Amino acid sequence: MKAQELHNMTDVELSKKLSELKSELFNLRFRLASGQLENPVSIRTCKKDIARVNTEIRARELKA
């Protein structure tokens, strides 16, 4: 996910995306623990996407 995509999203869309990413991270961690995760790098990617969304939300809070 690119930062430019996040700039074009509304606040509601950002909140929805954040909850989707958090549930995805939970599922990835669960699959890692059970030994079914094929690509462990996907956990790092998901964490970075969550950080990007949180950064955009915080930037909007400070701007307002």
C-alpha positions as CSV (number, residue, x, y, z in Angstrom):
1,M,0.0,0.0,0.0
2,K,1.3,3.4,-1.0
3,A,1.0,6.5,1.1
4,Q,-0.6,8.3,-1.8
5,E,-3.5,5.8,-1.7
6,L,-4.0,6.7,1.9
7,H,-4.0,10.4,1.2
8,N,-7.0,9.9,-1.1
9,M,-9.1,8.0,1.4
10,T,-11.6,9.5,3.8
11,D,-11.5,9.2,7.5
12,V,-14.1,6.5,7.6
13,E,-12.3,4.5,4.9
14,L,-9.0,4.8,6.9
15,S,-10.7,3.5,10.1
16,K,-12.2,0.6,8.1
17,K,-8.8,-0.2,6.5
18,L,-7.1,-0.1,9.9
19,S,-9.5,-2.6,11.4
20,E,-9.1,-4.9,8.3
21,L,-5.3,-4.7,8.6
22,K,-5.4,-5.5,12.3
23,S,-7.6,-8.6,11.7
24,E,-5.3,-9.6,8.9
25,L,-2.3,-9.3,11.2
26,F,-4.0,-11.5,13.8
27,N,-4.7,-14.1,11.2
28,L,-1.1,-14.0,9.9
29,R,0.2,-14.5,13.5
30,F,-2.2,-17.3,14.1
31,R,-1.1,-19.1,10.9
32,L,2.6,-18.5,11.9
33,A,2.0,-20.2,15.3
34,S,0.3,-23.1,13.7
35,G,3.0,-23.5,11.0
36,Q,0.8,-22.8,8.0
37,L,2.3,-19.4,7.1
38,E,4.1,-19.7,3.7
39,N,5.5,-16.2,3.6
40,P,6.7,-14.7,6.9
41,V,7.5,-11.4,5.3
42,S,3.8,-10.8,5.0
43,I,3.7,-10.1,8.7
44,R,6.2,-7.3,8.4
45,T,4.4,-5.8,5.4
46,C,1.1,-5.8,7.3
47,K,2.7,-4.1,10.3
48,K,4.1,-1.4,8.0
49,D,0.7,-0.8,6.4
50,I,-0.8,-0.4,9.8
51,A,1.9,2.1,10.7
52,R,1.2,4.0,7.5
53,V,-2.5,4.2,8.2
54,N,-1.9,5.3,11.8
55,T,0.5,8.0,10.6
56,E,-2.1,9.3,8.1
57,I,-4.8,9.4,10.8
58,R,-2.5,11.2,13.2
59,A,-1.4,13.7,10.5
60,R,-5.1,14.6,9.9
61,E,-5.7,15.0,13.6
62,L,-2.8,17.5,13.9
63,K,-3.9,19.3,10.8
64,A,-7.5,19.9,12.0
